[in-house]
Amino acid sequence: VTLVISPIRDHTGQVVGVSTIASDVTERKQVETILHESEERFRATFEQAAVGIAHIGLDGRFLRVNHKLCEILGYTQVELMRLTFQEITAPAWLDADLENTRKVLARELATYTMEKRYVRKDGSALWVLLTASPVRTADGEVLGSVGVAQDITERREAEARRLEYAHRQRDI
């Protein structure tokens, strides 16, 4: 309960009583608690995920990144937030990624998934499985996107070794 107490004065300014207004704020407090718990669950999910997650602006800038994405790419959170996804995408994969992004923003695709190469801070390349989805307002306006990246470098390297082995066996 919230109480607002105000003095009541007569024409001379003398206090002759008080006015009290009581408001029941139980429902508002319950809504605040639910909202706080929801925000905490989102934060924990975002930060503790076993995959890299980023919120990306319409210009490609990282708006929010989780610890796993920083670990995958070798950047600190501050460093990564100064970059765009275009700057960390290997050049051979950029056109396809931009075209998929364009299609999502134009509502030609709901989401997209692709295997692509990122360039780490140290200059080395890695393979990721990227899934990107638009973030829209209730009215459908696109605010940006959310990207989820899983490091699949080991899998791709194992596939390449198997393929190389198969070629050698065929040649023998």
Disulfide bonds with the S-S distance in Angstrom:
none
